[in-house]
């Protein structure tokens, strides 16, 4: 599978094997496994779990969302953080911070947000 996101706000899971077949196998978006609408342009996509079943998106308006990709809850929104950039530890004067990405550490099983000011 291939995970992609873009300025249209859609987070898509593509069946790459089906897409390789081309023709009728991908007509009418048949190569799509799943489409999630984040309601905002996506500028960063990454994974935050050992089995890559949690996808994180950072939007063009600095909103962090976490999406479930496992079979039982596929496509559901786990959580949404709208105000990370307003965290006092990231603000300099009246300027808010920004998010760079989510990094997953396999050894500890924890994910962390990389952000700046």
N, CA, C and O atoms as a GROMACS GRO file, in nm:
protein
  468
    1UNK      N    1   0.083  -0.119   0.000
    1UNK     CA    2   0.000   0.000   0.000
    1UNK      C    3   0.087   0.125   0.000
    1UNK      O    4   0.202   0.123   0.045
    2UNK      N    5   0.030   0.231  -0.052
    2UNK     CA    6   0.096   0.361  -0.056
    2UNK      C    7   0.004   0.463   0.008
    2UNK      O    8  -0.114   0.471  -0.025
    3UNK      N    9   0.059   0.541   0.102
    3UNK     CA   10  -0.017   0.646   0.168
    3UNK      C   11   0.023   0.780   0.108
    3UNK      O   12   0.141   0.810   0.097
    4UNK      N   13  -0.076   0.860   0.070
    4UNK     CA   14  -0.045   0.992   0.012
    4UNK      C   15  -0.146   1.095   0.062
    4UNK      O   16  -0.259   1.062   0.098
    5UNK      N   17  -0.101   1.219   0.063
    5UNK     CA   18  -0.187   1.330   0.102
    5UNK      C   19  -0.147   1.453   0.024
    5UNK      O   20  -0.033   1.462  -0.024
    6UNK      N   21  -0.238   1.547   0.010
    6UNK     CA   22  -0.205   1.666  -0.068
    6UNK      C   23  -0.288   1.787  -0.030
    6UNK      O   24  -0.358   1.788   0.071
    7UNK      N   25  -0.279   1.888  -0.113
    7UNK     CA   26  -0.344   2.016  -0.086
    7UNK      C   27  -0.497   2.006  -0.087
    7UNK      O   28  -0.565   2.096  -0.037
    8UNK      N   29  -0.552   1.898  -0.143
    8UNK     CA   30  -0.698   1.881  -0.142
    8UNK      C   31  -0.750   1.830  -0.008
    8UNK      O   32  -0.871   1.821   0.012
    9UNK      N   33  -0.660   1.797   0.085
    9UNK     CA   34  -0.700   1.750   0.216
    9UNK      C   35  -0.734   1.603   0.224
    9UNK      O   36  -0.776   1.555   0.330
   10UNK      N   37  -0.716   1.529   0.116
   10UNK     CA   38  -0.748   1.387   0.115
   10UNK      C   39  -0.625   1.304   0.148
   10UNK      O   40  -0.520   1.319   0.086
   11UNK      N   41  -0.640   1.216   0.245
   11UNK     CA   42  -0.538   1.119   0.283
   11UNK      C   43  -0.582   0.987   0.221
   11UNK      O   44  -0.687   0.933   0.257
   12UNK      N   45  -0.503   0.935   0.127
   12UNK     CA   46  -0.543   0.819   0.047
   12UNK      C   47  -0.450   0.700   0.070
   12UNK      O   48  -0.329   0.716   0.081
   13UNK      N   49  -0.510   0.581   0.077
   13UNK     CA   50  -0.434   0.456   0.081
   13UNK      C   51  -0.459   0.387  -0.052
   13UNK      O   52  -0.572   0.351  -0.084
   14UNK      N   53  -0.352   0.369  -0.129
   14UNK     CA   54  -0.363   0.308  -0.262
   14UNK      C   55  -0.314   0.164  -0.260
   14UNK      O   56  -0.216   0.131  -0.193
   15UNK      N   57  -0.383   0.080  -0.334
   15UNK     CA   58  -0.340  -0.059  -0.355
   15UNK      C   59  -0.241  -0.058  -0.470
   15UNK      O   60  -0.282  -0.056  -0.586
   16UNK      N   61  -0.113  -0.059  -0.440
   16UNK     CA   62  -0.011  -0.046  -0.544
   16UNK      C   63  -0.009  -0.165  -0.639
   16UNK      O   64   0.019  -0.148  -0.758
   17UNK      N   65  -0.039  -0.285  -0.591
   17UNK     CA   66  -0.042  -0.401  -0.680
   17UNK      C   67  -0.152  -0.388  -0.783
   17UNK      O   68  -0.133  -0.419  -0.901
   18UNK      N   69  -0.268  -0.341  -0.739
   18UNK     CA   70  -0.379  -0.322  -0.832
   18UNK      C   71  -0.349  -0.210  -0.931
   18UNK      O   72  -0.381  -0.219  -1.049
   19UNK      N   73  -0.287  -0.104  -0.882
   19UNK     CA   74  -0.253   0.010  -0.968
   19UNK      C   75  -0.153  -0.029  -1.076
   19UNK      O   76  -0.157   0.025  -1.186
   20UNK      N   77  -0.063  -0.122  -1.045
   20UNK     CA   78   0.034  -0.168  -1.144
   20UNK      C   79  -0.034  -0.238  -1.261
   20UNK      O   80   0.018  -0.237  -1.373
   21UNK      N   81  -0.149  -0.299  -1.237
   21UNK     CA   82  -0.222  -0.370  -1.342
   21UNK      C   83  -0.277  -0.273  -1.446
   21UNK      O   84  -0.283  -0.304  -1.565
   22UNK      N   85  -0.317  -0.152  -1.400
   22UNK     CA   86  -0.370  -0.051  -1.491
   22UNK      C   87  -0.504  -0.092  -1.550
   22UNK      O   88  -0.568  -0.186  -1.504
   23UNK      N   89  -0.545  -0.020  -1.652
   23UNK     CA   90  -0.669  -0.051  -1.724
   23UNK      C   91  -0.791  -0.055  -1.634
   23UNK      O   92  -0.810   0.032  -1.550
   24UNK      N   93  -0.874  -0.159  -1.653
   24UNK     CA   94  -0.998  -0.174  -1.578
   24UNK      C   95  -0.975  -0.190  -1.428
   24UNK      O   96  -1.063  -0.159  -1.348
   25UNK      N   97  -0.857  -0.239  -1.390
   25UNK     CA   98  -0.827  -0.262  -1.248
   25UNK      C   99  -0.826  -0.132  -1.168
   25UNK      O  100  -0.841  -0.135  -1.046
   26UNK      N  101  -0.809  -0.019  -1.236
   26UNK     CA  102  -0.804   0.108  -1.164
   26UNK      C  103  -0.907   0.210  -1.212
   26UNK      O  104  -0.901   0.327  -1.174
   27UNK      N  105  -1.000   0.167  -1.294
   27UNK     CA  106  -1.106   0.258  -1.339
   27UNK      C  107  -1.193   0.299  -1.221
   27UNK      O  108  -1.212   0.222  -1.127
   28UNK      N  109  -1.244   0.420  -1.226
   28UNK     CA  110  -1.332   0.473  -1.122
   28UNK      C  111  -1.269   0.463  -0.983
   28UNK      O  112  -1.337   0.430  -0.886
   29UNK      N  113  -1.139   0.490  -0.975
   29UNK     CA  114  -1.067   0.491  -0.847
   29UNK      C  115  -1.066   0.355  -0.777
   29UNK      O  116  -1.057   0.350  -0.655
   30UNK      N  117  -1.073   0.246  -0.853
   30UNK     CA  118  -1.075   0.113  -0.794
   30UNK      C  119  -0.944   0.079  -0.724
   30UNK      O  120  -0.940  -0.015  -0.643
   31UNK      N  121  -0.836   0.152  -0.752
   31UNK     CA  122  -0.709   0.128  -0.686
   31UNK      C  123  -0.701   0.186  -0.546
   31UNK      O  124  -0.604   0.164  -0.474
   32UNK      N  125  -0.803   0.260  -0.506
   32UNK     CA  126  -0.805   0.320  -0.372
   32UNK      C  127  -0.858   0.221  -0.269
   32UNK      O  128  -0.967   0.165  -0.286
   33UNK      N  129  -0.781   0.200  -0.164
   33UNK     CA  130  -0.830   0.120  -0.051
   33UNK      C  131  -0.916   0.205   0.041
   33UNK      O  132  -1.020   0.160   0.090
   34UNK      N  133  -0.871   0.329   0.064
   34UNK     CA  134  -0.932   0.413   0.165
   34UNK      C  135  -0.904   0.559   0.135
   34UNK      O  136  -0.794   0.593   0.091
   35UNK      N  137  -1.003   0.645   0.159
   35UNK     CA  138  -0.985   0.789   0.144
   35UNK      C  139  -1.043   0.855   0.269
   35UNK      O  140  -1.157   0.831   0.306
   36UNK      N  141  -0.961   0.939   0.333
   36UNK     CA  142  -1.003   1.012   0.452
   36UNK      C  143  -0.993   1.161   0.423
   36UNK      O  144  -0.893   1.207   0.367
   37UNK      N  145  -1.094   1.237   0.460
   37UNK     CA  146  -1.094   1.381   0.436
   37UNK      C  147  -1.049   1.452   0.564
   37UNK      O  148  -1.121   1.451   0.664
   38UNK      N  149  -0.931   1.513   0.559
   38UNK     CA  150  -0.879   1.584   0.675
   38UNK      C  151  -0.935   1.725   0.686
   38UNK      O  152  -0.915   1.792   0.787
   39UNK      N  153  -1.005   1.772   0.583
   39UNK     CA  154  -1.067   1.906   0.578
   39UNK      C  155  -0.964   2.018   0.578
   39UNK      O  156  -0.997   2.132   0.612
   40UNK      N  157  -0.841   1.988   0.542
   40UNK     CA  158  -0.737   2.091   0.535
   40UNK      C  159  -0.624   2.037   0.448
   40UNK      O  160  -0.602   1.916   0.443
   41UNK      N  161  -0.552   2.124   0.381
   41UNK     CA  162  -0.440   2.081   0.299
   41UNK      C  163  -0.335   2.007   0.382
   41UNK      O  164  -0.303   2.049   0.493
   42UNK      N  165  -0.282   1.900   0.329
   42UNK     CA  166  -0.183   1.818   0.401
   42UNK      C  167  -0.044   1.853   0.350
   42UNK      O  168  -0.019   1.851   0.229
   43UNK      N  169   0.048   1.886   0.442
   43UNK     CA  170   0.185   1.915   0.401
   43UNK      C  171   0.285   1.811   0.451
   43UNK      O  172   0.400   1.809   0.407
   44UNK      N  173   0.242   1.723   0.545
   44UNK     CA  174   0.332   1.620   0.596
   44UNK      C  175   0.250   1.498   0.636
   44UNK      O  176   0.146   1.510   0.699
   45UNK      N  177   0.300   1.380   0.599
   45UNK     CA  178   0.237   1.253   0.638
   45UNK      C  179   0.347   1.163   0.694
   45UNK      O  180   0.454   1.152   0.635
   46UNK      N  181   0.319   1.099   0.806
   46UNK     CA  182   0.415   1.005   0.864
   46UNK      C  183   0.340   0.903   0.948
   46UNK      O  184   0.218   0.914   0.968
   47UNK      N  185   0.412   0.804   0.998
   47UNK     CA  186   0.352   0.698   1.078
   47UNK      C  187   0.396   0.712   1.223
   47UNK      O  188   0.506   0.759   1.252
   48UNK      N  189   0.308   0.670   1.315
   48UNK     CA  190   0.338   0.682   1.458
   48UNK      C  191   0.306   0.554   1.534
   48UNK      O  192   0.253   0.559   1.645
   49UNK      N  193   0.338   0.440   1.475
   49UNK     CA  194   0.316   0.314   1.546
   49UNK      C  195   0.404   0.206   1.485
   49UNK      O  196   0.450   0.216   1.371
   50UNK      N  197   0.426   0.103   1.563
   50UNK     CA  198   0.514  -0.007   1.523
   50UNK      C  199   0.470  -0.072   1.392
   50UNK      O  200   0.553  -0.105   1.308
   51UNK      N  201   0.340  -0.092   1.376
   51UNK     CA  202   0.288  -0.160   1.257
   51UNK      C  203   0.240  -0.065   1.148
   51UNK      O  204   0.172  -0.107   1.055
   52UNK      N  205   0.273   0.062   1.159
   52UNK     CA  206   0.232   0.164   1.062
   52UNK      C  207   0.080   0.169   1.048
   52UNK      O  208   0.028   0.192   0.938
   53UNK      N  209   0.008   0.148   1.159
   53UNK     CA  210  -0.138   0.154   1.152
   53UNK      C  211  -0.196   0.283   1.209
   53UNK      O  212  -0.317   0.297   1.222
   54UNK      N  213  -0.108   0.378   1.244
   54UNK     CA  214  -0.151   0.513   1.281
   54UNK      C  215  -0.078   0.610   1.189
   54UNK      O  216   0.045   0.616   1.188
   55UNK      N  217  -0.154   0.684   1.111
   55UNK     CA  218  -0.095   0.785   1.022
   55UNK      C  219  -0.116   0.922   1.084
   55UNK      O  220  -0.223   0.953   1.136
   56UNK      N  221  -0.012   1.004   1.078
   56UNK     CA  222  -0.019   1.141   1.128
   56UNK      C  223  -0.013   1.236   1.010
   56UNK      O  224   0.066   1.218   0.918
   57UNK      N  225  -0.097   1.337   1.014
   57UNK     CA  226  -0.091   1.442   0.913
   57UNK      C  227  -0.069   1.576   0.982
   57UNK      O  228  -0.124   1.602   1.090
   58UNK      N  229   0.011   1.659   0.918
   58UNK     CA  230   0.026   1.798   0.961
   58UNK      C  231  -0.026   1.881   0.845
   58UNK      O  232   0.018   1.866   0.731
   59UNK      N  233  -0.120   1.968   0.876
   59UNK     CA  234  -0.186   2.046   0.771
   59UNK      C  235  -0.109   2.174   0.742
   59UNK      O  236  -0.018   2.213   0.815
   60UNK      N  237  -0.149   2.239   0.636
   60UNK     CA  238  -0.090   2.367   0.598
   60UNK      C  239  -0.125   2.476   0.699
   60UNK      O  240  -0.063   2.582   0.699
   61UNK      N  241  -0.225   2.452   0.785
   61UNK     CA  242  -0.260   2.548   0.890
   61UNK      C  243  -0.213   2.500   1.028
   61UNK      O  244  -0.265   2.545   1.130
   62UNK      N  245  -0.114   2.408   1.029
   62UNK     CA  246  -0.050   2.361   1.152
   62UNK      C  247  -0.145   2.285   1.245
   62UNK      O  248  -0.141   2.305   1.366
   63UNK      N  249  -0.230   2.198   1.189
   63UNK     CA  250  -0.316   2.111   1.267
   63UNK      C  251  -0.259   1.969   1.256
   63UNK      O  252  -0.232   1.921   1.146
   64UNK      N  253  -0.242   1.904   1.371
   64UNK     CA  254  -0.194   1.766   1.375
   64UNK      C  255  -0.313   1.673   1.392
   64UNK      O  256  -0.394   1.690   1.484
   65UNK      N  257  -0.324   1.575   1.304
   65UNK     CA  258  -0.430   1.474   1.314
   65UNK      C  259  -0.367   1.337   1.311
   65UNK      O  260  -0.265   1.315   1.245
   66UNK      N  261  -0.429   1.242   1.384
   66UNK     CA  262  -0.383   1.104   1.384
   66UNK      C  263  -0.499   1.016   1.337
   66UNK      O  264  -0.610   1.025   1.390
   67UNK      N  265  -0.471   0.931   1.237
   67UNK     CA  266  -0.573   0.850   1.172
   67UNK      C  267  -0.543   0.702   1.191
   67UNK      O  268  -0.428   0.659   1.183
   68UNK      N  269  -0.648   0.624   1.216
   68UNK     CA  270  -0.634   0.481   1.236
   68UNK      C  271  -0.637   0.409   1.102
   68UNK      O  272  -0.728   0.429   1.022
   69UNK      N  273  -0.537   0.325   1.078
   69UNK     CA  274  -0.531   0.249   0.953
   69UNK      C  275  -0.546   0.099   0.974
   69UNK      O  276  -0.541   0.022   0.878
   70UNK      N  277  -0.566   0.055   1.100
   70UNK     CA  278  -0.580  -0.090   1.121
   70UNK      C  279  -0.716  -0.137   1.070
   70UNK      O  280  -0.808  -0.057   1.052
   71UNK      N  281  -0.728  -0.265   1.048
   71UNK     CA  282  -0.848  -0.320   0.984
   71UNK      C  283  -0.977  -0.296   1.063
   71UNK      O  284  -1.082  -0.274   1.003
   72UNK      N  285  -0.971  -0.299   1.196
   72UNK     CA  286  -1.092  -0.285   1.277
   72UNK      C  287  -1.152  -0.145   1.274
   72UNK      O  288  -1.274  -0.129   1.274
   73UNK      N  289  -1.067  -0.043   1.271
   73UNK     CA  290  -1.116   0.095   1.278
   73UNK      C  291  -1.063   0.179   1.164
   73UNK      O  292  -1.043   0.300   1.178
   74UNK      N  293  -1.040   0.117   1.053
   74UNK     CA  294  -0.976   0.181   0.938
   74UNK      C  295  -1.047   0.308   0.895
   74UNK      O  296  -1.167   0.309   0.867
   75UNK      N  297  -0.970   0.416   0.890
   75UNK     CA  298  -1.022   0.543   0.842
   75UNK      C  299  -1.078   0.634   0.950
   75UNK      O  300  -1.122   0.745   0.921
   76UNK      N  301  -1.078   0.589   1.075
   76UNK     CA  302  -1.134   0.673   1.181
   76UNK      C  303  -1.028   0.770   1.235
   76UNK      O  304  -0.909   0.737   1.241
   77UNK      N  305  -1.073   0.887   1.273
   77UNK     CA  306  -0.985   0.988   1.331
   77UNK      C  307  -0.961   0.954   1.476
   77UNK      O  308  -1.056   0.943   1.554
   78UNK      N  309  -0.835   0.936   1.514
   78UNK     CA  310  -0.800   0.904   1.653
   78UNK      C  311  -0.803   1.030   1.738
   78UNK      O  312  -0.863   1.032   1.846
   79UNK      N  313  -0.738   1.135   1.690
   79UNK     CA  314  -0.732   1.260   1.765
   79UNK      C  315  -0.691   1.374   1.673
   79UNK      O  316  -0.640   1.353   1.562
   80UNK      N  317  -0.714   1.494   1.721
   80UNK     CA  318  -0.684   1.614   1.644
   80UNK      C  319  -0.632   1.721   1.741
   80UNK      O  320  -0.692   1.745   1.846
   81UNK      N  321  -0.521   1.784   1.706
   81UNK     CA  322  -0.463   1.890   1.788
   81UNK      C  323  -0.460   2.018   1.705
   81UNK      O  324  -0.380   2.032   1.612
   82UNK      N  325  -0.548   2.112   1.740
   82UNK     CA  326  -0.562   2.236   1.663
   82UNK      C  327  -0.468   2.346   1.707
   82UNK      O  328  -0.439   2.436   1.629
   83UNK      N  329  -0.422   2.341   1.831
   83UNK     CA  330  -0.353   2.458   1.886
   83UNK      C  331  -0.208   2.432   1.929
   83UNK      O  332  -0.158   2.501   2.018
   84UNK      N  333  -0.142   2.336   1.870
   84UNK     CA  334  -0.003   2.308   1.905
   84UNK      C  335   0.084   2.431   1.884
   84UNK      O  336   0.170   2.461   1.967
   85UNK      N  337   0.063   2.500   1.776
   85UNK     CA  338   0.149   2.616   1.745
   85UNK      C  339   0.135   2.729   1.846
   85UNK      O  340   0.220   2.818   1.852
   86UNK      N  341   0.028   2.727   1.926
   86UNK     CA  342   0.006   2.830   2.028
   86UNK      C  343   0.063   2.791   2.164
   86UNK      O  344   0.050   2.867   2.260
   87UNK      N  345   0.125   2.675   2.174
   87UNK     CA  346   0.185   2.632   2.298
   87UNK      C  347   0.292   2.734   2.339
   87UNK      O  348   0.376   2.770   2.257
   88UNK      N  349   0.288   2.782   2.463
   88UNK     CA  350   0.383   2.885   2.507
   88UNK      C  351   0.530   2.847   2.487
   88UNK      O  352   0.614   2.935   2.469
   89UNK      N  353   0.561   2.718   2.490
   89UNK     CA  354   0.700   2.676   2.469
   89UNK      C  355   0.746   2.693   2.325
   89UNK      O  356   0.866   2.687   2.297
   90UNK      N  357   0.651   2.714   2.233
   90UNK     CA  358   0.685   2.732   2.092
   90UNK      C  359   0.674   2.877   2.046
   90UNK      O  360   0.724   2.912   1.939
   91UNK      N  361   0.608   2.960   2.124
   91UNK     CA  362   0.584   3.098   2.083
   91UNK      C  363   0.705   3.187   2.112
   91UNK      O  364   0.771   3.173   2.215
   92UNK      N  365   0.731   3.277   2.021
   92UNK     CA  366   0.832   3.381   2.039
   92UNK      C  367   0.762   3.513   2.016
   92UNK      O  368   0.724   3.546   1.903
   93UNK      N  369   0.744   3.588   2.122
   93UNK     CA  370   0.666   3.710   2.112
   93UNK      C  371   0.523   3.676   2.072
   93UNK      O  372   0.457   3.595   2.136
   94UNK      N  373   0.477   3.740   1.965
   94UNK     CA  374   0.342   3.712   1.916
   94UNK      C  375   0.339   3.607   1.806
   94UNK      O  376   0.233   3.576   1.752
   95UNK      N  377   0.455   3.553   1.773
   95UNK     CA  378   0.463   3.452   1.666
   95UNK      C  379   0.445   3.312   1.724
   95UNK      O  380   0.507   3.274   1.823
   96UNK      N  381   0.358   3.238   1.659
   96UNK     CA  382   0.336   3.099   1.700
   96UNK      C  383   0.444   3.008   1.644
   96UNK      O  384   0.520   3.047   1.556
   97UNK      N  385   0.448   2.886   1.695
   97UNK     CA  386   0.545   2.788   1.649
   97UNK      C  387   0.499   2.716   1.524
   97UNK      O  388   0.398   2.753   1.463
   98UNK      N  389   0.573   2.614   1.486
   98UNK     CA  390   0.537   2.534   1.369
   98UNK      C  391   0.576   2.389   1.394
   98UNK      O  392   0.663   2.359   1.477
   99UNK      N  393   0.512   2.300   1.322
   99UNK     CA  394   0.539   2.157   1.336
   99UNK      C  395   0.622   2.110   1.216
   99UNK      O  396   0.599   2.152   1.103
  100UNK      N  397   0.718   2.023   1.244
  100UNK     CA  398   0.802   1.967   1.139
  100UNK      C  399   0.757   1.827   1.103
  100UNK      O  400   0.742   1.795   0.985
  101UNK      N  401   0.734   1.743   1.202
  101UNK     CA  402   0.691   1.607   1.175
  101UNK      C  403   0.678   1.526   1.303
  101UNK      O  404   0.715   1.571   1.411
  102UNK      N  405   0.626   1.406   1.288
  102UNK     CA  406   0.614   1.312   1.399
  102UNK      C  407   0.717   1.204   1.375
  102UNK      O  408   0.726   1.148   1.266
  103UNK      N  409   0.795   1.174   1.478
  103UNK     CA  410   0.899   1.073   1.469
  103UNK      C  411   0.863   0.956   1.560
  103UNK      O  412   0.827   0.976   1.676
  104UNK      N  413   0.871   0.835   1.506
  104UNK     CA  414   0.839   0.716   1.584
  104UNK      C  415   0.968   0.643   1.620
  104UNK      O  416   1.052   0.618   1.534
  105UNK      N  417   0.983   0.608   1.748
  105UNK     CA  418   1.099   0.535   1.797
  105UNK      C  419   1.060   0.390   1.821
  105UNK      O  420   0.984   0.360   1.914
  106UNK      N  421   1.110   0.298   1.739
  106UNK     CA  422   1.074   0.157   1.750
  106UNK      C  423   1.119   0.096   1.882
  106UNK      O  424   1.049   0.012   1.938
  107UNK      N  425   1.235   0.137   1.933
  107UNK     CA  426   1.288   0.080   2.057
  107UNK      C  427   1.195   0.107   2.175
  107UNK      O  428   1.170   0.016   2.255
  108UNK      N  429   1.145   0.229   2.187
  108UNK     CA  430   1.059   0.263   2.301
  108UNK      C  431   0.911   0.244   2.270
  108UNK      O  432   0.830   0.234   2.362
  109UNK      N  433   0.874   0.240   2.142
  109UNK     CA  434   0.734   0.231   2.105
  109UNK      C  435   0.658   0.361   2.122
  109UNK      O  436   0.536   0.362   2.132
  110UNK      N  437   0.733   0.472   2.125
  110UNK     CA  438   0.670   0.603   2.145
  110UNK      C  439   0.694   0.692   2.024
  110UNK      O  440   0.794   0.680   1.952
  111UNK      N  441   0.598   0.783   2.005
  111UNK     CA  442   0.609   0.883   1.898
  111UNK      C  443   0.624   1.020   1.962
  111UNK      O  444   0.570   1.046   2.069
  112UNK      N  445   0.697   1.106   1.895
  112UNK     CA  446   0.714   1.242   1.945
  112UNK      C  447   0.697   1.342   1.832
  112UNK      O  448   0.722   1.311   1.715
  113UNK      N  449   0.655   1.460   1.867
  113UNK     CA  450   0.636   1.567   1.770
  113UNK      C  451   0.758   1.656   1.768
  113UNK      O  452   0.803   1.704   1.872
  114UNK      N  453   0.812   1.678   1.650
  114UNK     CA  454   0.922   1.770   1.631
  114UNK      C  455   0.863   1.903   1.587
  114UNK      O  456   0.794   1.911   1.485
  115UNK      N  457   0.891   2.007   1.666
  115UNK     CA  458   0.834   2.139   1.638
  115UNK      C  459   0.939   2.245   1.661
  115UNK      O  460   1.042   2.220   1.724
  116UNK      N  461   0.914   2.364   1.610
  116UNK     CA  462   1.009   2.473   1.626
  116UNK      C  463   0.939   2.605   1.648
  116UNK      O  464   0.816   2.614   1.645
  117UNK      N  465   1.021   2.707   1.672
  117UNK     CA  466   0.966   2.840   1.694
  117UNK      C  467   1.039   2.942   1.609
  117UNK      O  468   1.007   3.061   1.614
   0.00000   0.00000   0.00000
